[in-house]
Amino acid sequence: MAISKDIRIAIVGAGMGGLATALALAKEGFTHIDLYESASDLGFVGAGIQLAPNMARILDRLGVWKPIADDATKMEGASIRKGQSNEELAYSSMMWIPEAYGYQHMVGHRSSLAGEIYEGCKREKAIRFHFASPITDVKTFSPKPQFVVSPRQDKGAGGEPYTVECDILLGADGVKSQTRSAMLRELAVDAKVVDSGQAAYRIMLTRDQMKDDPELLALIEGNYSVRWIGERKHIIAYPVSSKTIYNISTAHPDTNFAAAPDETYTTRGSKESMLSVYSDFAPICKKMLNMVPEGELCEWKLRVHQPLPTWVHGTFALLGDACHPTLPHLNQGAAQAIEDAAVVAIALAKTPDDSPESIQKSLKVYEVLRKERAEACVAMAAANGKDMQLGDGAAAKERDEAFKAFRESGGEGKVPDKAADKGVLSFIYGWDASAETTAQYDEIVKKL
């Protein structure tokens, strides 16, 4: 026997994780996949994003990687520099990655990544989208989950709330997840969103803005990322969109959100405040920040939440930022959500029958394979953020000595920036989500 591919699967949230999960399930042959999204459409915005091999191999199998790669920039290395002086602490080559893992580490635009996954979903008859359809309550998580959809009333649309019943419910509704909150209430678990104490500016400069300055032109022409590090702050930047845009992301102490309610994640940024925060950084950094037009700066609050005791309840499971939001210091947020998608789709396809008990076991296989790994990446990202933002004390001196040793060894050994360290990247890139699920499913089920 095998699970019926006609069972009803509902996914909440059409972000990177939700879209990838829908597409992966369709590729496994499931025929009834409904995706509910609170936004009125998927007008993709955002900034640059790192496209790691562990993500690329999954998207390639799903048939959407080529156009993403065609628009992306191949990364040959990562330059880590002192923020105050622009002095290079280390350069870590990434030229070994394609031979080791079959895909080059690349960078691209978030809209290109999400847009191509969405286009892949639209080609699948099994996937139906329900926009302007936020989930306002989950009535039950098993044996057949039921949830309430309250259509939004904006733009003349909307209607009365209605209840949906399905066989499997997947919550991919992000760090502000309503499905996670509903599950935790039922389990009487308190795992609140946690402030990281950090915020970020995300900036995109055009080639036209940079082309007349040789120093800046060299940056957008380069096939490498640059991280400028300083006390309690850093800047990371790289070219995207066929080198027509230079993507800049920052991390710095959070001051503008301190009194904001929990649901507030973005605010209009102050250029004056940004320039003040980075006033001690090198002229090359300040030149770029000065190019940001007044009134066009947005600041993001960086929030995570406490690790959850479980991602699975009945025939319901959480995915992506709904269960393992991460700080952006390891470049793995989207990749880890896409790993979730690959694992949950294959695990469900291998379910021996349609019973809620068997479905729950398959969801627990997904949790066994993903939870420890994803939470390890979350922890490494947080640790890397701290390591890259040390002041002038003993810890910073030890870190910089390690950078010096790496540099003088010709790029061999450990590099303190985990996002550029060969050992860390091998741990992340060497794990094949699809292959591991196929190989380990039966053995894990036996132990449940």
N, C-alpha and C positions, 0 to 999 in steps of 0.2 A: 504493500500500500504506500501511498504518498499523499501529502497534503493536496487538497483541491486548489488549483490555481485560480478558481473563481471565488474564493473567500473575499470578504470585503475588508479592505485595508484603508484606514483613514490616517492621514499625516497632518499634523498641525504645524504650520509655519513653512513658508516658501523661501527661506534663506538658503544658504549654500548647502547645509546639511539636509534640509527637507527636500530640495530639488534633487540632490544626488541620491537620496534614499528612494524617491519615487522612480527615478530612472533605473536604478539598480534593481528594484523589484520588478519593473516592467521587463527588463532584460532577462530576469529569471523566469518570466512567463506568467506572472500574476496579471489578472485581467481586470480587476476592479480596485483601482487606486484613486482615492479622492484626497485632494490636497487643499486644505483650508488656510487662507491667508487674510490677515486683518487689513492689509493695505489694499487700495483700490486697483492697483496694477503693480507690475514689477518693473518700474522705471529705475533701472540700476544706477546707483551713484556710488561714491566712495573713491578711494585712492588706490595706490599700488598695493600689490600683494605678492608674497613669495610663493613660487610654484615649485614645490619640492618633489623629488622623485617618488616618494611614497604616495603622493597625490596623483602624479602624472600617470603611473602605471594603472591606477584604478580608472581614471578618466579615459585612458586609451582603450581599456577593455570595454568601456561603456560607449565608445565610438564618438567622443566629443573632444579629444585632446588635440588633434591636428590644428584646427583653427585657433585654438588658444595658444599653442606653441608658435604658430606662424606670426602672431602679433606680439610675442614676448621677446624679452632680451635674455640671451644666454649669459649666465654669470661665470666669469673666469676666476673670480676671487673676491675676497672681502678685505677691505682696508680698515684697520682700527686706529684711530688717531686721538691725540689729546685735544679736547675741545678748546682749550685756551690758546694753544700754539699751532695747531694743525700738524704737529709732529707725528709721524707715523710710528705707532708702537709695534705694529705687526701687520703683515700681509699674509693671509691664509689662502692658498690656491684651492680652487674647486675643480681643477682640470682632471682630477682622479675620479670624480663622481660618475661620469657617463660609463666608463669601463666597468666600474664596480656595480652599478645599479641599473644600467640600461637607459637612463634618462639624465640629461643635464639639469643642474639646478638653474631655474630661470626666474625672472620676475616679470610681472604683467600688471594689467589694470583689472581691478576687481570687477568692473562691469563686463569686461571681456570674458572672464572666468564664469561668472554667474549667468551671463547672457547665453553662452554656448551650452551650458547645462540645461538652461530653460528651453532653448531651441531643441535640444535632444528630447526633452520631455514632451514637447508639443508634437514631435513626430510619432509618439507612442499613443495609440488609440486607447490603451488601458488607463491613461492618466487623465483625470478631469480636475480642472482648477475651479475653486470657489473663492473669488476675490471679495474684498470688503466684508469678510465673514469671520469676525473674531469669535473665539471660543470663550464663553463666559461662565461655564460650569461643566464639571464632569460628574455625572450622576452615579456611574458605576464603572469599575475597572475590569470586571469579569462577572460571569463567563463571557458575556458579550458587552463590551464597553458601550456606554451611552454618554453623549455629551450634548450641550446646548450651544447652538450657533445663534448669535444675535446680530443679524445683518446691520451694517452701518447705515445711518440715515443721511450721510452727506451726499452732495451732488444729485439730489433727487432720487437716489437709490434707497434700498433698504426694505425692510418688511418686518413681520412679526418673528420673534425668536422661535426656533424649532429644534426638535431633538433628533439626533442622528444615532443609529445603532450600527455597530460594525463588529467584525470578528477580531480585529487587531487595531489598536490605537497607538500611534507613535508621536511623541511630543518632541518636535524640533523647533520650538517657539522661542528659542534664544534665552539670554541671561535673565530676562524679565518673564520667564515662562509661567503662564497660567496653569498649564497642565502639571508642571512640577509642584506648584503651590497646592493644587488640589490633591495630588498624591501624598504630599507631606502632611497635609491636614488629616487625611484619612489614616495615615500611619502614626499620627501624633508625634511627628518629628519636627524639630526646629532647626532648619539649616538656612539661615538668612543670607541675603546678599551682603558681601563684605567690601567695604571701601579699601582700595589699595593704597590710598593716600597719594595717588598719582593721576595726572591728567595728560592729555596729548593734543597737540596741534597736528592736523594733517593738511599738507600743502602740496599743490601741484604747480610748478613753474613751467612755462612753455619754452620751447627751443628758441623762439623769437626773443624772449626776455634774456636769454643767456648767451646768444650766439656772438655778441660783440665784445664779450669779455673772455679772453683766452683761458683764464683760470677756470671760469665756470663752464666754458665750452668743453674743456677737457673732461669735466665731470660727466656731462650728459653724453659725451661721445664714448665714455668708458664702458667696459664690460665688467664692472665690479661695483659692489656696494661700498659705502663709506659710513662708518659709525664714529661720530665725534663724542667722546665721553668726558664728563665733568662731574663735579660733586652734586649728587642728587638729581642729575639730569643728563640727557644725551640726545643726540640727533642721529637718525639713520636715513640715508638717501640712496636712490638708484634710478636709472632711466627706465621708462616704460613706454608702451605704445609706439614701438619702432623708433625709440629715442626721440620722440617729439615732445615728451613730457618728462620732467625731472620730479620724481616723487620724494617728498620729504615728510618724515614722521618724527615727532619729538616725544619725550617723556620727561615730566617735570613735576614738582610738588603741586598738589591740588590746593588751590586757594578759592577758586570761583564757585566750587560746588559744596563747600563746607556746610552751608546751611540749607542746601537744596533738599527737597524731598527725595525719597528713594527712587521714584520713577524718573527723575531727571538725569539724563545721560549726556545731553549736549547743551551748549550755550553759545551765543555769539561771542567770539573771542576778541580781545582787545590787542591791536597791533602794538600799542605802546607798552602794554603789560608783557607781551611776548618778547619784545626787544629788551625790556628790562631784565627778564629772566635770563636771557642769553647775552647780556651786556659784556660778560667777561670771556666770551668765546672769541675765536680767531676772526679776523676780518673777512675771510672767505665765507664763514657761516653768517655773519651779520649782513654781508652783501645780499645773500640769498633771502634772508628773512625780510630785509628791507624792500624786496621786490613784491611782497604780498600786497595787493591792493587794499586800501582802507575799506572796511565794511564787508570783506569777503573771507574773514577768518572764522573758522569754527573750532571750538574746543570740545574734546570728548573726555568724559570721566571714565577712568579705567576701573572697572569693578569686576569682582569675581564672587564666588560664594563658597561656603564651607563644603568640603567633600560630603557627598551623600552616602547614607548607609546602603542604599540600593538604587539601581536605575530601573528596576522592573517591579511591577505590581500587577498580578493577574495576567491579562493578555495586553498589558500596556507597557511601553518602554520609552525612556527618554534618550535623546540623541543630541550631539553637538553641544552648543553653548548652554542648552537647557540643563545639562548635567556636568559639563566640565569646561566652563568658560576659563580662558587663560589670558594672561598678560601677553603683550605682543613682542616679548623679548627673545623668543625662540623661533618665531616665524612659522608656527604650527597650528594656529587656530582653525583655519579652514581645512587644512590637511587632516587634522584629527577628526573633524566632523565627517569628512568624506571617507575616512577609514571606517567610521561607524556605519555609514551607508552600505559599504561593501560587505561588512561582516553580518549585519542584520539581515540583508537580502539573501545571502547564501545560507545562513542559519535557518531562516524561515523556509527556504526552498527545500532544505533537507529534512524538514519536519515529517515524521512518518504518517501522520493522519491529521484530521481536522479538529480533534478534541482540544478544548481549552488547556487541558493538562499538558498535552504535547507541545502546543504553541508556547505555553509559558516556559517549558524546558528549553525550547529553542531560543527564546529571549534571554534566558539565563545563560545559555552558551555565549550569546553575544556579550553579555555583561562580564562573564569570566574572561573572555578574550580581550575585551576593550578597557575595562575599568582601571585596572592596575596600570596598564600602559599609558592611558590618557592622563591619569592623575600624576604619573611620573613626569610626563611632559609639562604639565601645569606647574609642578614643583620646580622643575629645572628652569622654566621660564621666569618664575618669580626670583629664584636664586641668581639667575643671570642679570636680571635688572638691578639687583642690589650690588652685585660684583662690578658692574659697569658704571655704577654711580657712587663709588667711594670717594671720600675726601682726600685729605693729605696725611692720614694717619698710617699706622704700621700695616694695616690690611691693604691699603692702596699701594704702599711701597712694595709689599710682597707680590701683589698682582702685577705691578709694572716690572718687577724683576723677572717674573714668569714670562711676560711678554718679551723681555729682552733675551731671555734664554731661547725662546721659540724663534725669535728673529735671527739670533746668532747661529742657530743650528741649521739655518737654511730652510726653515719652515717644517721641521720635524718635531714630533712630541706634542704635548698638550698646549693649547692656547686658552687663556683665561676666558675669552668670549665663547661661551658654549655654542652660540649660533654659528661659529666658524671653526669649532674643534672637530677634528676628524673622528675621534672616538665617540663623541655625542652624536654626530651626524650619522655615523655607521649604525648606532643603536636605532635611530629614527628611520633612516632610509632603507635599512636592510630587512625590515619587517614587511612581508607581503600579506596584506589583510585578507585577500581572497584565498591565497594558497594556505595560509594558516587555518582559516575557518574550515576549508575543505578537509584538511589533514586531521584536524583535532576534534571535529564535531562529535563523532561517535564516542570517542574516549571521554570527552567531557560529559556527555549525556549519561554515560554509565555511572559517573560519580555523583550525579545530582539526586 
